[in-house]
Amino acid sequence: MRPLLNVDAGEMESEPEALWALAHALNVACGGHAGDARSMERVLRACREHHVRAGAHPAYPDREGFGRRRVALAIEALETSIAAQCRALRMVAERVGIAIEHAKLHGALYHDAANDPSIAEACVRAIRGELGPVAILGPKDSALERAARAAGCRYEREGFADRGTRPDGSLIPRGQPGALIEDPARAAAQARVLATSGEVDTICVHGDTPGALAIARAVRETLDALAT
C-alpha cells in the first residue's frame, strides 16, 4: 500500500477546505498550540463530508510559541494537558458524529517524545486514555514508536514532503536555510522518494507551509499515481 497523505489542520483561519479534502487524514489542533471548539468542529465536519480520517494534534500548551518551543512541565502535568486536549476534540467529534482514529503530536513535543521515553510514555497514556488504542503517527525507530507499540497502539511511521532534511535524515530546524520546501514539484519528488522507500506509512504536508494547497495537491497526485 502507498503511504497516506496527512495534513495538520485547524491551526489558522485562512486554511482552505480544499486543502483538507486532499488529505487521507487530518491532524486537528485541539487547543495546545492552536485551535478551539469552533475550529475543531469546522475541521471535523469537513472530515465527515470528504471522508477524511480525523485525528488529534495535541501539543505543549504554548499558543504564543505555536507549540514549537519546549515547555518545561512535570510528566504528570504534561499527561494532564495532553489528555485534556484529546478530550476536548473527542467531545466535539461526538457531537459532530465522527470517530477520532489517530493522534499525532505537534512541534517541539513531537521531537521530545521521539527522544525521551518518559515523555513518549506520558503522551501515549494520555492519548490512549481519552481516545482508546488509536493509531499514533511519528518518526520511525523512536521512543514514541516503542511506547505506542508497548501500549497496543498501531504506529504509523511519518515522513515530510515539505521539510528539508540533513544527511542523517533529521529535519533541518525551522528558521535555517532549506528548512521548508515550498516548491510543489520538489515536495512531490520528495514524497515519491519517501513513498517508494518502504520506510514510511504516512507523509505530511503542513497546513501553514506557504503554498500548502498546491504542495498537497502535487503530493496527493504523486501518491495516487504510485497506487495505479
Stockholm file with secondary structure:
# STOCKHOLM 1.0

chainA/1-228         MRPLLNVDAGEMESEPEALWALAHALNVACGGHAGDARSMERVLRACREHHVRAGAHPAYPDREGFGRRRVALAIEALETSIAAQCRALRMVAERVGIAIEHAKLHGALYHDAANDPSIAEACVRAIRGELGPVAILGPKDSALERAARAAGCRYEREGFADRGTRPDGSLIPRGQPGALIEDPARAAAQARVLATSGEVDTICVHGDTPGALAIARAVRETLDALAT
#=GR chainA/1-228 SS CCCEEEEEESSCTTCCHHHHHHCSEEEEECSSSSCCHHHHHHHHHHHHHHTCEEEEECCCSCTTTTTCSCCCCCHHHHHHHHHHHHHHHHHHHHHHTCCEEEEECCHHHHHHHHHCHHHHHHHHHHHHHHHCSCEEEECTTSHHHHHHHHTTCCEEEEEESSBCBCTTSCBCCTTSTTSBCCCHHHHHHHHHHHHHHTSCSEEEECTTSTTHHHHHHHHHHHHHHHHC
#=GC SS_cons         CCCEEEEEESSCTTCCHHHHHHCSEEEEECSSSSCCHHHHHHHHHHHHHHTCEEEEECCCSCTTTTTCSCCCCCHHHHHHHHHHHHHHHHHHHHHHTCCEEEEECCHHHHHHHHHCHHHHHHHHHHHHHHHCSCEEEECTTSHHHHHHHHTTCCEEEEEESSBCBCTTSCBCCTTSTTSBCCCHHHHHHHHHHHHHHTSCSEEEECTTSTTHHHHHHHHHHHHHHHHC
//
